[in-house]
Amino acid sequence: MSEQIPDNAVAEKTPVRLDEVDRKILSLLQEDASLSLDQIAERVGASKTPVWNRIRKLRDAGVIRRQVAILDPEALGLEACFFVLIRTSEHDKDWAARFLKALRERPEVVEAHRLAGDIDYILKVQVRNARAYDRFYQSLIGEVKIHNVTALLSMEEIKSSSALPIPDAAG
């Protein structure tokens, strides 16, 4: 199941106030979401019930979106990672809806961002090889009018993390 691009991607959220125990719990879960409640409680120095209640509250507040397994793209034969820069001359709601639909329907698009500046969108596309990227590209431009596309092949992944920095109480 792929992550959905939210329809309300522009909506602002008020940051949740976190204490030291919340930050420890989140750090542990970001490192290994398969930890048992007993293990988390032991590592943060609290009992299971309060830790469970904190995790539930963090989920309810939307701090924890979901728990997933992070797969190795190379083990799946997805050895080519392209960063795709997209410029469009279209900026109306109908075009944007078609474009977002096209991205949501393509599992090879693992990230998509709308940008400020000269480039309108950047996509991270994970595929087997250049031929697979070309099929993706041809399919996308056949479905949605795009002014300019630049594809950049990643030669080496230097850093990749799903872990977010967790701000301390001071901000």
N, C-alpha and C positions, 0 to 999 in steps of 0.2 A: 504494500500500500504506500503510495507516495504522499508526501506532505502537500496539502492544498495551499494554493496561493490565496490568502484571505481576501474576501471581497471588500473588507473594510481596512485594507492595508495602511491607510492614511490615519486612521483613528488613533488618538493619543490615549495612553493608559497612565494612570497615576502610579508611580512606583510603590511597591509594597514595602512596609517597614519590616526590616529583618533584624533579629537580635543575633548574638554570637552562636547560639545553638542552631537557629535556622540556617545560618551561613555554613556551619559545619555539616549539617544534614544535606544541604544542597551540594556542597563540594563532594561529599561522599557519593551521592547519587549520580552526579555528573561523571565521576570517575568509574563507577560500577553500579548500575541500576539494578543488578541482580543480587545485591547484598540483602541478606535477610533483615527483618526488623530487629532481631536479637543483635546482629552484628552492628547495625547502625546505632542502636541504643548503647551498646557497650563502648563504641568509639566516641560517642558524644558525651558519655558520662551521665546518661539519663535512663529512666525505665521505659519499657516498651510502650505503655499506653500514652504517656505524654508525647513520645516521639511519633507514634501513629497519628495522634491528633494534630500534631504540627504538620506532618506530611499531607494529611487530608486537607487542612486549611490552606497549605501552599498550592495544592491541586485546585481547590475551590476558587482560590484567588487568581488562578491562571498562571502562577509562577512556574509550576510544573505542567507543561502541556501534555506530555505523553512519555511513555517509556518504550524504547526501541532497541533493536540489535543493530550495531553498526557493522556493515559488511565490507569485506575487502574487494574492491572493484577488480583487481588483477586476478584474484581467485575465481571470479566470475567471468573472466575473459574480457572485461571492459577496460582495456589498457590505454585508451585514448581519452584524454580530458581536454576539451576545448572551452575556451572562454570566448563567447560570441558577443560582439559589440553591435548593437542595432540602433540605426538612426531611421526615424520615420518622418515622412512629411504629413502624415495623418495624425490628428490629435483629437478627433471627435469620439464621443462615447461609443458609438456603434463599432468603430474600428478597434478601440481599446477592448471592448467586450469580446470581439472575435479573436483578437490577439491573445488575451488571457485564457480564453477557452482552448485555443490551439496549444498553449503552453501546458495547461493542466492535463491535456489529453496525451502528452508525450512524456513517458516515464524517464527518458534519457535526459530530460531537463531536470537536473537535481537542485538547481537554485536559479532564481530569477529576481532581478532587482530593477526598479525604475530609478533612474539617476537624474541628478541636476547636472547641467553643463551641456557640452556638445553631443554627447552620446545619450540616447534616450533610455536604453535598457542594456543590461549585461546578463547573459545567461551562462550558467555552468552546465555543460553538456558532457555526459559520460557515455562513451560508446566503445565498440570493439576496435575500430580502426578508422582511417580517413574515409574509406568507402561508406562505412556506416554513417559517418558524419555527413557526407554528401547526400545520402538518402534522406536524412533528417532535414538538411538545408533545403533540398528540392521540395520536400513535402511542405515545409513551413512556408516558403515563398509562393507555393502553389495555392495555399489557403488564405494567406494574408499579404496584402501589399506592404512591402518594406522598401524604403528608399535606399538604404545602404547597409551591408552586413560585412563585418570584419571578423574572421575567425582566427583565434590565437591558440596554437597547440601548446599545452603545458609539457615541457621537456622533463621536468622533475618536480614532484611535490615536496616542498621544503618543510611546510608545517600544515597540519590539518587537525582541527580540534572542534568538537561540538560543545566543549565546555566554555561557558561564559565567565568573564570576571565577575565576582560577586562583591559589590561595593560594601565597605564597612559602614558602621553607623555614622561616621563623619562624612560619608559621601564619596 
